[in-house]
Amino acid sequence: MRVTDNTNYGVVRDSISRSRGRMENLQMESATLKKLNRPSDDPVGAAKVLEVRTDKVNNEQFQVNAKLAQAFLDNTDHALDEISEIVMRAKEIAINQSSNASSTPESRLGVSEEVSQLFQRAVATGNRRIGDRYIFGGFKSTTAPVDGDGNYRGDDGEIMIEVGREVFIGANVPGYEVFNTHPDGSTDKHRLKSGSEEQADRRLATVPAGPQNVNLFQQLKALRTGLLTGDIETIRGTLDSFDDLLGKVISTRAKIGARIQSIEGNMTALDRHNVTNAQLTSSIEDADMTQVVSDLAKEETVFKSSLASSKHLIQPTLLDFLR
């Protein structure tokens, strides 16, 4: 087969072009420290890296959600701690004033004022909020859930926040449950109120018989009334109610603690997942600099060899013969 000068030129040009292309790719890897700079470098690897990055963005959002839920639950736990202090102080007052021998009209009148302050403190705690969101309002988190008379105006909604893929955690505990021991068994419209009067009436009609409900605000009012009227039986009657309320607060705090522990465990799992994704991404797209430098030096040698050998493939021109 006859080899023409054009064939030789084409061979030299293609050889040098391929060598320069490989050198350019190696120089790009050396500059970016990545072997995957374009999807065409590794289509399968590029798809996997994109999937991992999407997963990382989702995990970051889950972590933001988890921190928000944890903030709500932490503040709820602090509020419940204050409520437990209020209940214990009210019980202490009831014990001290439930005996005719240890109480006098003057002493009962004096501590009744303290009970009034405990009531106001309980109302303020019930209206605790984070930013512009009331933590005990249920879904009605933009309006104060407890009015000045101790009536609950929120609902029993529980806000669920996704803290992981298909993992949802309740970020709040509605005051409907916090301020009552057995809200489903209550026959008090104010304790069951979650909307309009008609909704409360319909809800009362469907409430089955159950354990007697005890409401925090009603018991504080009863204690104050007993102190002002000197009704020892009423004062004694609040003791068991305060025990029930304290037990409900303790069980609610245990529920919150379990949720916080679950959130912390989920955040730890997300951190481990992010580390695994980072390792996987690095193995796919990061360049081995030792190999890159070695290949670049080798390719420079190949390029110089191609230039040197091209002189022997290209025939002399007519001017060379005329010299």
PASEBA-1860 file (N, C-alpha, C; in nm, 3 decimals):
! residues 323
1> MRVTDNTN> 0.085/-0.118/0.000/0.000/0.000/0.000/0.089/0.124/0.000 ~ 0.053/0.217/-0.087/0.132/0.338/-0.102/0.097/0.435/0.009 ~ 0.198/0.484/0.080/0.180/0.583/0.188/0.216/0.719/0.133 ~ 0.115/0.808/0.131/0.137/0.942/0.074/0.184/1.037/0.183 ~ 0.227/1.155/0.134/0.268/1.258/0.230/0.150/1.304/0.316 ~ 0.031/1.311/0.255/-0.086/1.352/0.332/-0.115/1.254/0.446 ~ -0.093/1.125/0.419/-0.112/1.024/0.524/-0.014/1.046/0.638 ~ 0.111/1.073/0.603/0.211/1.101/0.706/0.175/1.224/0.788
9> YGVVRDSI> 0.133/1.330/0.715/0.092/1.451/0.787/-0.024/1.422/0.882 ~ -0.120/1.344/0.836/-0.235/1.311/0.920/-0.195/1.231/1.042 ~ -0.105/1.135/1.025/-0.058/1.054/1.138/0.011/1.141/1.241 ~ 0.100/1.231/1.192/0.172/1.319/1.284/0.075/1.411/1.357 ~ -0.018/1.468/1.281/-0.113/1.562/1.341/-0.200/1.492/1.447 ~ -0.251/1.374/1.414/-0.336/1.302/1.508/-0.259/1.260/1.633 ~ -0.136/1.216/1.612/-0.055/1.172/1.725/-0.028/1.287/1.819 ~ 0.011/1.401/1.764/0.040/1.517/1.849/-0.088/1.568/1.915
17> SRSRGRME> -0.200/1.568/1.841/-0.327/1.617/1.897/-0.372/1.530/2.014 ~ -0.362/1.397/1.997/-0.401/1.309/2.107/-0.312/1.328/2.229 ~ -0.184/1.345/2.206/-0.092/1.364/2.317/-0.120/1.496/2.390 ~ -0.148/1.600/2.314/-0.179/1.728/2.375/-0.312/1.722/2.450 ~ -0.408/1.648/2.396/-0.537/1.632/2.464/-0.521/1.561/2.598 ~ -0.439/1.454/2.600/-0.416/1.384/2.726/-0.343/1.474/2.825 ~ -0.247/1.553/2.775/-0.176/1.646/2.863/-0.271/1.752/2.919 ~ -0.362/1.799/2.837/-0.459/1.900/2.883/-0.547/1.842/2.994
25> NLQMESAT> -0.594/1.718/2.975/-0.678/1.654/3.078/-0.600/1.636/3.208 ~ -0.474/1.594/3.196/-0.394/1.575/3.315/-0.365/1.707/3.385 ~ -0.341/1.812/3.307/-0.319/1.943/3.366/-0.446/1.995/3.436 ~ -0.563/1.964/3.377/-0.689/2.002/3.440/-0.707/1.930/3.573 ~ -0.678/1.800/3.576/-0.686/1.723/3.700/-0.588/1.778/3.804 ~ -0.470/1.817/3.758/-0.371/1.871/3.851/-0.415/2.004/3.909 ~ -0.482/2.086/3.827/-0.526/2.219/3.873/-0.648/2.210/3.964 ~ -0.744/2.120/3.933/-0.868/2.110/4.010/-0.863/2.003/4.119
33> LKKLNRPS> -0.760/1.919/4.116/-0.747/1.806/4.209/-0.862/1.707/4.196 ~ -0.928/1.708/4.080/-1.040/1.617/4.056/-1.023/1.551/3.920 ~ -1.055/1.422/3.919/-1.049/1.351/3.792/-1.182/1.352/3.719 ~ -1.287/1.401/3.789/-1.419/1.409/3.729/-1.458/1.555/3.721 ~ -1.425/1.618/3.605/-1.454/1.759/3.585/-1.573/1.782/3.493 ~ -1.605/1.685/3.410/-1.718/1.694/3.319/-1.793/1.561/3.323 ~ -1.923/1.563/3.298/-1.997/1.436/3.297/-1.940/1.334/3.198 ~ -1.880/1.385/3.089/-1.824/1.295/2.989/-1.700/1.221/3.040
41> DDPVGAAK> -1.637/1.273/3.146/-1.520/1.204/3.200/-1.557/1.066/3.256 ~ -1.675/1.059/3.320/-1.723/0.931/3.376/-1.874/0.945/3.396 ~ -1.956/0.912/3.295/-2.101/0.932/3.306/-2.163/0.861/3.427 ~ -2.123/0.737/3.452/-2.178/0.663/3.566/-2.136/0.728/3.697 ~ -2.008/0.763/3.707/-1.960/0.828/3.828/-2.024/0.963/3.850 ~ -2.045/1.040/3.741/-2.108/1.171/3.753/-2.251/1.158/3.805 ~ -2.324/1.058/3.758/-2.460/1.035/3.805/-2.460/1.000/3.954 ~ -2.364/0.919/3.995/-2.356/0.880/4.136/-2.321/1.000/4.224
49> VLEVRTDK> -2.228/1.084/4.178/-2.190/1.203/4.255/-2.309/1.297/4.269 ~ -2.387/1.314/4.162/-2.504/1.401/4.167/-2.606/1.346/4.267 ~ -2.622/1.215/4.268/-2.714/1.152/4.363/-2.668/1.174/4.507 ~ -2.539/1.160/4.531/-2.485/1.179/4.666/-2.500/1.324/4.710 ~ -2.475/1.418/4.619/-2.490/1.559/4.654/-2.635/1.594/4.686 ~ -2.729/1.537/4.611/-2.870/1.558/4.642/-2.904/1.503/4.780 ~ -2.850/1.386/4.810/-2.871/1.327/4.941/-2.813/1.415/5.051 ~ -2.700/1.476/5.024/-2.637/1.565/5.124/-2.723/1.687/5.151
57> VNNEQFQV> -2.781/1.745/5.044/-2.869/1.861/5.061/-2.991/1.822/5.144 ~ -3.047/1.705/5.116/-3.163/1.658/5.194/-3.126/1.639/5.341 ~ -3.009/1.581/5.366/-2.965/1.560/5.504/-2.945/1.691/5.578 ~ -2.892/1.790/5.508/-2.873/1.921/5.571/-3.008/1.982/5.611 ~ -3.110/1.965/5.525/-3.242/2.016/5.559/-3.301/1.938/5.675 ~ -3.279/1.807/5.677/-3.327/1.726/5.790/-3.263/1.772/5.920 ~ -3.135/1.806/5.915/-3.066/1.853/6.036/-3.122/1.987/6.082 ~ -3.155/2.075/5.988/-3.218/2.202/6.024/-3.353/2.177/6.091
65> NAKLAQAF> -3.431/2.085/6.033/-3.560/2.051/6.092/-3.544/1.993/6.231 ~ -3.444/1.907/6.247/-3.421/1.843/6.377/-3.384/1.947/6.483 ~ -3.301/2.044/6.447/-3.263/2.148/6.543/-3.383/2.234/6.581 ~ -3.471/2.260/6.484/-3.592/2.336/6.514/-3.681/2.259/6.611 ~ -3.702/2.130/6.581/-3.785/2.048/6.669/-3.723/2.037/6.808 ~ -3.592/2.024/6.814/-3.524/2.013/6.943/-3.539/2.142/7.023 ~ -3.532/2.258/6.954/-3.550/2.385/7.024/-3.690/2.395/7.084 ~ -3.792/2.353/7.007/-3.928/2.355/7.058/-3.942/2.264/7.179
73> LDNTDHAL> -3.888/2.143/7.169/-3.902/2.046/7.277/-3.823/2.089/7.401 ~ -3.705/2.147/7.381/-3.626/2.195/7.496/-3.702/2.304/7.571 ~ -3.759/2.398/7.497/-3.835/2.505/7.562/-3.962/2.451/7.626 ~ -4.024/2.353/7.565/-4.142/2.290/7.626/-4.103/2.222/7.757 ~ -3.989/2.155/7.759/-3.944/2.088/7.881/-3.916/2.191/7.991 ~ -3.856/2.304/7.956/-3.831/2.409/8.055/-3.963/2.464/8.110 ~ -4.061/2.481/8.021/-4.191/2.531/8.067/-4.258/2.430/8.159 ~ -4.248/2.302/8.126/-4.306/2.200/8.213/-4.236/2.194/8.347
81> DEISEIVM> -4.107/2.223/8.349/-4.035/2.228/8.476/-4.092/2.340/8.564 ~ -4.124/2.454/8.502/-4.185/2.563/8.578/-4.324/2.523/8.627 ~ -4.400/2.454/8.544/-4.533/2.410/8.584/-4.524/2.314/8.703 ~ -4.426/2.224/8.700/-4.410/2.130/8.812/-4.377/2.206/8.941 ~ -4.297/2.311/8.930/-4.267/2.392/9.048/-4.393/2.461/9.100 ~ -4.476/2.509/9.009/-4.602/2.573/9.049/-4.692/2.474/9.121 ~ -4.705/2.354/9.064/-4.791/2.252/9.124/-4.738/2.211/9.262 ~ -4.607/2.192/9.273/-4.551/2.151/9.402/-4.569/2.260/9.507
89> RAKEIAIN> -4.553/2.386/9.467/-4.572/2.495/9.564/-4.719/2.503/9.605 ~ -4.811/2.487/9.509/-4.953/2.490/9.542/-4.989/2.375/9.636 ~ -4.932/2.258/9.611/-4.958/2.144/9.700/-4.904/2.171/9.840 ~ -4.787/2.231/9.847/-4.728/2.264/9.977/-4.819/2.359/10.053 ~ -4.873/2.458/9.983/-4.966/2.552/10.048/-5.091/2.478/10.095 ~ -5.144/2.391/10.011/-5.265/2.317/10.048/-5.241/2.231/10.171 ~ -5.125/2.168/10.180/-5.094/2.084/10.297/-5.085/2.169/10.423 ~ -5.019/2.283/10.411/-5.002/2.369/10.528/-5.133/2.429/10.577
97> QSSNASST> -5.225/2.454/10.483/-5.349/2.522/10.520/-5.469/2.428/10.532 ~ -5.446/2.297/10.520/-5.558/2.202/10.525/-5.591/2.157/10.666 ~ -5.523/2.209/10.764/-5.548/2.173/10.903/-5.593/2.297/10.979 ~ -5.701/2.280/11.054/-5.751/2.392/11.134/-5.650/2.437/11.238 ~ -5.567/2.342/11.282/-5.471/2.374/11.388/-5.358/2.463/11.337 ~ -5.322/2.446/11.209/-5.206/2.518/11.157/-5.241/2.637/11.071 ~ -5.370/2.661/11.051/-5.408/2.772/10.964/-5.505/2.865/11.036 ~ -5.499/2.989/11.002/-5.587/3.092/11.056/-5.644/3.172/10.939
105> PESRLGVS> -5.751/3.242/10.961/-5.805/3.326/10.851/-5.702/3.423/10.795 ~ -5.618/3.476/10.884/-5.517/3.570/10.836/-5.413/3.501/10.749 ~ -5.369/3.382/10.792/-5.268/3.310/10.713/-5.326/3.264/10.580 ~ -5.452/3.220/10.582/-5.514/3.176/10.456/-5.531/3.294/10.360 ~ -5.565/3.408/10.414/-5.578/3.526/10.328/-5.445/3.566/10.268 ~ -5.338/3.552/10.347/-5.205/3.587/10.297/-5.159/3.495/10.186 ~ -5.175/3.364/10.205/-5.125/3.271/10.102/-5.217/3.268/9.982 ~ -5.342/3.314/9.996/-5.430/3.319/9.879/-5.374/3.413/9.773
113> EEVSQLFQ> -5.306/3.517/9.819/-5.242/3.609/9.723/-5.128/3.539/9.650 ~ -5.055/3.454/9.722/-4.948/3.378/9.657/-5.006/3.282/9.554 ~ -5.120/3.221/9.586/-5.185/3.131/9.489/-5.228/3.209/9.365 ~ -5.273/3.332/9.384/-5.309/3.417/9.269/-5.187/3.439/9.181 ~ -5.073/3.462/9.244/-4.950/3.479/9.166/-4.910/3.350/9.095 ~ -4.931/3.237/9.160/-4.903/3.109/9.096/-4.993/3.089/8.974 ~ -5.119/3.131/8.987/-5.212/3.121/8.875/-5.164/3.207/8.757 ~ -5.126/3.331/8.786/-5.077/3.418/8.679/-4.949/3.363/8.616
121> RAVATGNR> -4.866/3.307/8.700/-4.742/3.248/8.648/-4.773/3.128/8.558 ~ -4.874/3.048/8.598/-4.913/2.933/8.516/-4.968/2.979/8.382 ~ -5.047/3.087/8.382/-5.100/3.142/8.255/-4.985/3.190/8.167 ~ -4.888/3.260/8.226/-4.773/3.308/8.148/-4.692/3.193/8.092 ~ -4.676/3.087/8.172/-4.603/2.970/8.123/-4.680/2.901/8.011 ~ -4.811/2.896/8.023/-4.893/2.837/7.917/-4.885/2.914/7.787 ~ -4.853/3.042/7.796/-4.840/3.125/7.675/-4.695/3.145/7.634 ~ -4.609/3.057/7.679/-4.467/3.064/7.641/-4.455/3.046/7.489
129> RIGDRYIF> -4.362/3.115/7.429/-4.345/3.104/7.285/-4.199/3.114/7.245 ~ -4.173/3.067/7.123/-4.043/3.081/7.059/-4.062/3.171/6.939 ~ -4.000/3.287/6.942/-4.025/3.383/6.835/-4.170/3.428/6.842 ~ -4.244/3.405/6.734/-4.386/3.441/6.732/-4.475/3.317/6.737 ~ -4.420/3.201/6.780/-4.495/3.076/6.784/-4.514/3.032/6.929 ~ -4.640/3.014/6.968/-4.672/2.966/7.102/-4.654/2.815/7.106 ~ -4.579/2.766/7.205/-4.541/2.625/7.205/-4.654/2.534/7.251 ~ -4.755/2.588/7.321/-4.863/2.504/7.371/-4.993/2.523/7.295
137> GGFKSTTA> -4.991/2.593/7.183/-5.114/2.625/7.111/-5.159/2.519/7.013 ~ -5.083/2.410/6.997/-5.119/2.312/6.894/-5.097/2.370/6.757 ~ -5.194/2.351/6.668/-5.185/2.412/6.535/-5.208/2.562/6.541 ~ -5.277/2.610/6.643/-5.303/2.753/6.657/-5.184/2.817/6.730 ~ -5.073/2.818/6.664/-4.949/2.862/6.729/-4.923/3.011/6.717 ~ -5.014/3.085/6.654/-4.992/3.229/6.636/-5.075/3.312/6.733 ~ -5.161/3.249/6.812/-5.241/3.320/6.911/-5.218/3.259/7.048 ~ -5.233/3.340/7.151/-5.211/3.292/7.288/-5.310/3.180/7.321
145> PVDGDGNY> -5.262/3.064/7.364/-5.352/2.951/7.388/-5.430/2.959/7.518 ~ -5.385/3.038/7.615/-5.451/3.046/7.745/-5.491/3.191/7.771 ~ -5.618/3.213/7.802/-5.662/3.349/7.831/-5.640/3.381/7.979 ~ -5.678/3.501/8.019/-5.653/3.546/8.154/-5.728/3.468/8.260 ~ -5.836/3.400/8.221/-5.914/3.321/8.316/-5.869/3.176/8.322 ~ -5.765/3.141/8.245/-5.717/3.004/8.246/-5.789/2.911/8.151 ~ -5.866/2.965/8.058/-5.935/2.883/7.959/-5.843/2.857/7.840 ~ -5.842/2.733/7.795/-5.753/2.697/7.683/-5.822/2.728/7.551
153> RGDDGEIM> -5.755/2.808/7.467/-5.810/2.851/7.338/-5.738/2.788/7.220 ~ -5.640/2.703/7.245/-5.571/2.638/7.135/-5.645/2.513/7.091 ~ -5.575/2.422/7.023/-5.635/2.294/6.984/-5.541/2.182/7.024 ~ -5.577/2.060/6.984/-5.496/1.944/7.021/-5.406/1.898/6.908 ~ -5.373/1.990/6.817/-5.289/1.955/6.702/-5.144/1.932/6.742 ~ -5.083/1.832/6.679/-4.942/1.801/6.704/-4.864/1.821/6.575 ~ -4.768/1.912/6.579/-4.690/1.947/6.459/-4.581/1.843/6.439 ~ -4.589/1.772/6.327/-4.492/1.668/6.296/-4.387/1.725/6.201
161> IEVGREVF> -4.260/1.707/6.235/-4.148/1.757/6.154/-4.065/1.639/6.107 ~ -4.029/1.639/5.979/-3.949/1.531/5.922/-3.802/1.556/5.955 ~ -3.744/1.471/6.037/-3.605/1.485/6.079/-3.515/1.382/6.011 ~ -3.571/1.302/5.924/-3.498/1.202/5.848/-3.590/1.149/5.740 ~ -3.534/1.073/5.648/-3.618/1.020/5.541/-3.727/0.930/5.599 ~ -3.852/0.977/5.584/-3.969/0.906/5.637/-3.966/0.892/5.789 ~ -3.893/0.982/5.858/-3.889/0.983/6.005/-3.948/1.115/6.053 ~ -4.061/1.109/6.124/-4.131/1.227/6.171/-4.133/1.228/6.324
169> IGANVPGY> -4.110/1.348/6.380/-4.110/1.367/6.525/-4.206/1.480/6.559 ~ -4.287/1.459/6.664/-4.375/1.566/6.711/-4.293/1.675/6.778 ~ -4.301/1.797/6.725/-4.219/1.907/6.776/-4.286/1.981/6.891 ~ -4.410/1.950/6.919/-4.480/2.022/7.024/-4.568/1.927/7.104 ~ -4.606/1.973/7.221/-4.705/1.903/7.303/-4.817/2.003/7.327 ~ -4.936/1.980/7.272/-5.044/2.079/7.287/-5.083/2.097/7.433 ~ -5.116/2.221/7.468/-5.156/2.249/7.605/-5.282/2.175/7.646 ~ -5.361/2.135/7.548/-5.479/2.053/7.572/-5.444/1.930/7.654
177> EVFNTHPD> -5.326/1.874/7.632/-5.281/1.757/7.707/-5.201/1.797/7.831 ~ -5.128/1.906/7.823/-5.038/1.944/7.933/-5.115/1.987/8.056 ~ -5.220/2.067/8.037/-5.289/2.127/8.152/-5.404/2.041/8.204 ~ -5.426/1.925/8.146/-5.531/1.833/8.190/-5.472/1.695/8.213 ~ -5.527/1.624/8.312/-5.477/1.489/8.337/-5.543/1.387/8.245 ~ -5.673/1.401/8.219/-5.745/1.311/8.130/-5.838/1.394/8.042 ~ -5.782/1.467/7.947/-5.865/1.560/7.868/-5.977/1.492/7.791 ~ -5.957/1.366/7.749/-6.061/1.298/7.673/-6.181/1.264/7.760
185> GSTDKHRL> -6.162/1.265/7.891/-6.273/1.235/7.980/-6.331/1.358/8.045 ~ -6.286/1.476/8.002/-6.332/1.599/8.064/-6.475/1.630/8.023 ~ -6.551/1.689/8.115/-6.685/1.738/8.084/-6.692/1.889/8.092 ~ -6.577/1.952/8.092/-6.568/2.098/8.098/-6.540/2.151/7.959 ~ -6.632/2.232/7.907/-6.619/2.282/7.770/-6.490/2.362/7.753 ~ -6.450/2.438/7.855/-6.330/2.520/7.842/-6.207/2.433/7.830 ~ -6.207/2.316/7.893/-6.090/2.230/7.888/-6.082/2.154/7.756 ~ -6.199/2.141/7.691/-6.200/2.068/7.564/-6.202/2.161/7.444
193> KSGSEEQA> -6.216/2.290/7.470/-6.235/2.383/7.360/-6.117/2.379/7.265 ~ -6.145/2.357/7.135/-6.040/2.358/7.033/-6.085/2.437/6.912 ~ -6.186/2.518/6.925/-6.233/2.598/6.813/-6.357/2.673/6.857 ~ -6.464/2.664/6.778/-6.588/2.733/6.808/-6.666/2.661/6.917 ~ -6.770/2.728/6.968/-6.854/2.667/7.070/-6.925/2.544/7.014 ~ -6.966/2.552/6.886/-7.036/2.438/6.825/-6.944/2.317/6.815 ~ -6.819/2.340/6.779/-6.724/2.229/6.771/-6.703/2.168/6.908 ~ -6.693/2.252/7.011/-6.675/2.201/7.147/-6.797/2.119/7.190
201> DRRLATVP> -6.918/2.166/7.154/-7.038/2.092/7.191/-7.043/1.956/7.123 ~ -7.008/1.952/6.994/-7.008/1.823/6.922/-6.905/1.730/6.982 ~ -6.789/1.785/7.020/-6.685/1.702/7.078/-6.728/1.645/7.213 ~ -6.797/1.728/7.293/-6.845/1.681/7.421/-6.946/1.568/7.405 ~ -7.026/1.575/7.299/-7.128/1.473/7.277/-7.068/1.338/7.243 ~ -6.947/1.338/7.190/-6.884/1.212/7.150/-6.779/1.163/7.247 ~ -6.756/1.235/7.358/-6.655/1.195/7.455/-6.707/1.080/7.539 ~ -6.639/0.965/7.541/-6.684/0.853/7.624/-6.651/0.878/7.770
209> AGPQNVNL> -6.721/0.804/7.855/-6.694/0.815/7.997/-6.554/0.766/8.027 ~ -6.482/0.836/8.114/-6.345/0.798/8.145/-6.306/0.852/8.280 ~ -6.177/0.845/8.313/-6.131/0.897/8.442/-6.161/1.046/8.455 ~ -6.182/1.087/8.576/-6.212/1.227/8.603/-6.094/1.315/8.560 ~ -6.125/1.416/8.484/-6.021/1.507/8.438/-5.989/1.610/8.545 ~ -5.861/1.645/8.555/-5.817/1.749/8.648/-5.747/1.856/8.566 ~ -5.792/1.980/8.581/-5.735/2.092/8.507/-5.651/2.179/8.599 ~ -5.531/2.215/8.555/-5.439/2.291/8.637/-5.498/2.422/8.684
217> FQQLKALR> -5.553/2.499/8.591/-5.603/2.632/8.626/-5.726/2.624/8.716 ~ -5.813/2.525/8.692/-5.931/2.511/8.776/-5.893/2.475/8.920 ~ -5.790/2.392/8.935/-5.748/2.352/9.070/-5.683/2.468/9.145 ~ -5.607/2.551/9.073/-5.550/2.668/9.139/-5.661/2.764/9.182 ~ -5.764/2.779/9.099/-5.878/2.862/9.137/-5.949/2.803/9.259 ~ -5.967/2.670/9.258/-6.035/2.605/9.370/-5.957/2.624/9.499 ~ -5.825/2.613/9.490/-5.743/2.632/9.609/-5.756/2.775/9.662 ~ -5.755/2.869/9.574/-5.767/3.010/9.617/-5.904/3.035/9.678
225> TGLLTGDI> -6.008/2.979/9.616/-6.143/2.997/9.670/-6.154/2.936/9.810 ~ -6.096/2.815/9.826/-6.098/2.751/9.957/-6.024/2.832/10.061 ~ -5.914/2.895/10.023/-5.838/2.977/10.118/-5.916/3.102/10.156 ~ -5.981/3.165/10.060/-6.055/3.288/10.088/-6.180/3.262/10.172 ~ -6.244/3.146/10.149/-6.367/3.115/10.222/-6.342/3.036/10.349 ~ -6.219/2.991/10.367/-6.189/2.910/10.484/-6.246/2.769/10.475 ~ -6.272/2.721/10.355/-6.328/2.587/10.334/-6.214/2.484/10.337 ~ -6.194/2.421/10.450/-6.084/2.326/10.466/-6.103/2.204/10.375
233> ETIRGTLD> -6.227/2.159/10.357/-6.251/2.041/10.274/-6.213/2.068/10.128 ~ -6.242/2.187/10.084/-6.204/2.223/9.945/-6.052/2.226/9.932 ~ -5.986/2.280/10.033/-5.839/2.284/10.028/-5.782/2.143/10.027 ~ -5.837/2.056/10.114/-5.788/1.918/10.117/-5.819/1.846/9.986 ~ -5.932/1.879/9.925/-5.970/1.812/9.801/-5.875/1.839/9.685 ~ -5.796/1.947/9.695/-5.703/1.977/9.586/-5.573/1.895/9.595 ~ -5.549/1.831/9.709/-5.422/1.759/9.726/-5.408/1.647/9.625 ~ -5.509/1.561/9.614/-5.502/1.451/9.518/-5.495/1.503/9.374
241> SFDDLLGK> -5.565/1.613/9.349/-5.563/1.671/9.214/-5.423/1.719/9.177 ~ -5.355/1.782/9.274/-5.220/1.829/9.246/-5.125/1.710/9.225 ~ -5.148/1.601/9.297/-5.067/1.480/9.274/-5.088/1.428/9.132 ~ -5.215/1.427/9.088/-5.244/1.381/8.951/-5.179/1.472/8.848 ~ -5.187/1.602/8.873/-5.127/1.697/8.779/-4.976/1.680/8.773 ~ -4.915/1.660/8.889/-4.770/1.642/8.892/-4.730/1.514/8.819 ~ -4.808/1.409/8.836/-4.779/1.285/8.763/-4.792/1.303/8.613 ~ -4.891/1.383/8.570/-4.908/1.409/8.426/-4.790/1.488/8.370
249> VISTRAKI> -4.744/1.586/8.447/-4.629/1.666/8.402/-4.505/1.578/8.389 ~ -4.485/1.489/8.486/-4.369/1.399/8.482/-4.375/1.309/8.360 ~ -4.492/1.250/8.334/-4.505/1.161/8.217/-4.487/1.237/8.086 ~ -4.533/1.361/8.082/-4.516/1.442/7.960/-4.370/1.477/7.938 ~ -4.300/1.508/8.047/-4.157/1.537/8.035/-4.080/1.413/7.991 ~ -4.123/1.295/8.036/-4.058/1.172/7.991/-4.080/1.153/7.842 ~ -4.199/1.184/7.793/-4.228/1.175/7.650/-4.139/1.270/7.570 ~ -4.125/1.391/7.621/-4.041/1.490/7.553/-3.895/1.445/7.554
257> GARIQSIE> -3.850/1.391/7.667/-3.711/1.342/7.673/-3.686/1.231/7.572 ~ -3.784/1.142/7.554/-3.768/1.036/7.455/-3.759/1.093/7.314 ~ -3.837/1.196/7.287/-3.832/1.258/7.154/-3.697/1.327/7.130 ~ -3.649/1.398/7.231/-3.519/1.465/7.216/-3.409/1.363/7.195 ~ -3.415/1.253/7.269/-3.314/1.148/7.251/-3.321/1.089/7.111 ~ -3.443/1.072/7.060/-3.458/1.021/6.923/-3.402/1.118/6.821 ~ -3.424/1.248/6.842/-3.371/1.349/6.750/-3.219/1.348/6.752 ~ -3.160/1.341/6.871/-3.014/1.340/6.881/-2.956/1.216/6.813
265> GNMTALDR> -3.020/1.102/6.832/-2.973/0.981/6.765/-2.984/0.992/6.614 ~ -3.093/1.053/6.566/-3.111/1.069/6.423/-3.008/1.166/6.365 ~ -2.975/1.273/6.440/-2.874/1.368/6.393/-2.737/1.301/6.387 ~ -2.708/1.214/6.483/-2.582/1.140/6.480/-2.576/1.050/6.358 ~ -2.689/0.984/6.327/-2.693/0.898/6.209/-2.675/0.979/6.081 ~ -2.733/1.099/6.077/-2.717/1.185/5.959/-2.571/1.229/5.943 ~ -2.505/1.258/6.054/-2.363/1.296/6.047/-2.279/1.181/5.991 ~ -2.307/1.061/6.039/-2.232/0.944/5.987/-2.261/0.923/5.839
273> HNVTNAQL> -2.386/0.943/5.802/-2.423/0.928/5.661/-2.351/1.030/5.574 ~ -2.341/1.154/5.624/-2.271/1.258/5.548/-2.122/1.224/5.532 ~ -2.062/1.168/5.636/-1.921/1.127/5.627/-1.905/1.017/5.523 ~ -1.997/0.920/5.524/-1.990/0.811/5.426/-2.007/0.865/5.285 ~ -2.101/0.959/5.266/-2.121/1.018/5.134/-1.999/1.097/5.089 ~ -1.934/1.167/5.182/-1.813/1.243/5.147/-1.702/1.149/5.103 ~ -1.688/1.037/5.171/-1.586/0.939/5.132/-1.616/0.880/4.995 ~ -1.742/0.850/4.970/-1.780/0.795/4.840/-1.756/0.896/4.728
281> TSSIEDAD> -1.795/1.021/4.752/-1.772/1.125/4.652/-1.624/1.144/4.624 ~ -1.543/1.142/4.729/-1.399/1.159/4.712/-1.340/1.046/4.629 ~ -1.386/0.923/4.653/-1.331/0.809/4.578/-1.369/0.815/4.431 ~ -1.480/0.882/4.399/-1.526/0.888/4.260/-1.463/1.003/4.184 ~ -1.456/1.122/4.245/-1.417/1.240/4.168/-1.281/1.297/4.205 ~ -1.222/1.262/4.317/-1.092/1.319/4.352/-0.980/1.247/4.278 ~ -0.883/1.326/4.235/-0.771/1.272/4.159/-0.660/1.225/4.253 ~ -0.590/1.120/4.209/-0.471/1.072/4.280/-0.353/1.154/4.229
289> MTQVVSDL> -0.307/1.251/4.307/-0.207/1.345/4.260/-0.075/1.277/4.227 ~ -0.041/1.173/4.300/0.083/1.100/4.267/0.073/1.041/4.128 ~ -0.044/0.982/4.099/-0.063/0.922/3.966/-0.071/1.029/3.859 ~ -0.136/1.142/3.890/-0.151/1.249/3.791/-0.014/1.307/3.754 ~ 0.070/1.335/3.853/0.202/1.391/3.825/0.287/1.294/3.745 ~ 0.277/1.166/3.781/0.353/1.064/3.707/0.306/1.054/3.564 ~ 0.174/1.052/3.544/0.120/1.043/3.408/0.153/1.167/3.327 ~ 0.152/1.283/3.392/0.183/1.406/3.320/0.328/1.407/3.273
297> AKEETVFK> 0.419/1.363/3.358/0.559/1.356/3.318/0.577/1.257/3.202 ~ 0.507/1.143/3.212/0.516/1.043/3.104/0.459/1.099/2.975 ~ 0.349/1.172/2.984/0.287/1.225/2.863/0.373/1.334/2.800 ~ 0.444/1.410/2.880/0.536/1.509/2.824/0.647/1.441/2.745 ~ 0.693/1.328/2.797/0.796/1.252/2.725/0.742/1.200/2.593 ~ 0.618/1.149/2.599/0.554/1.098/2.477/0.536/1.210/2.376 ~ 0.497/1.328/2.422/0.476/1.441/2.333/0.606/1.482/2.265 ~ 0.713/1.489/2.344/0.842/1.525/2.285/0.890/1.419/2.186
305> SSLASSKH> 0.863/1.293/2.217/0.901/1.185/2.126/0.823/1.194/1.996 ~ 0.694/1.232/2.007/0.612/1.246/1.886/0.665/1.358/1.798 ~ 0.707/1.468/1.860/0.761/1.577/1.782/0.892/1.537/1.715 ~ 0.974/1.462/1.790/1.104/1.422/1.733/1.086/1.322/1.619 ~ 0.995/1.226/1.636/0.976/1.124/1.533/0.904/1.177/1.411 ~ 0.832/1.288/1.427/0.757/1.342/1.313/0.853/1.392/1.204 ~ 0.974/1.430/1.240/1.070/1.478/1.140/1.108/1.367/1.044 ~ 1.102/1.243/1.091/1.139/1.133/1.003/1.024/1.087/0.916
313> LIQPTLLD> 0.901/1.118/0.954/0.786/1.076/0.874/0.753/1.175/0.764 ~ 0.780/1.303/0.789/0.746/1.406/0.691/0.860/1.418/0.591 ~ 0.825/1.402/0.460/0.926/1.409/0.355/0.976/1.551/0.335 ~ 1.103/1.568/0.291/1.157/1.703/0.263/1.076/1.771/0.153 ~ 1.069/1.900/0.161/0.996/1.977/0.060/1.086/1.998/-0.063 ~ 1.028/2.052/-0.172/1.102/2.080/-0.294/1.217/2.179/-0.271 ~ 1.195/2.271/-0.182/1.299/2.368/-0.151/1.420/2.301/-0.091 ~ 1.398/2.193/-0.014/1.513/2.122/0.042/1.598/2.059/-0.067
321> FLR> 1.535/2.012/-0.176/1.612/1.955/-0.287/1.685/2.059/-0.367 ~ 1.633/2.184/-0.370/1.694/2.291/-0.448/1.809/2.357/-0.376 ~ 1.829/2.331/-0.245/1.939/2.392/-0.172/2.073/2.341/-0.218
END
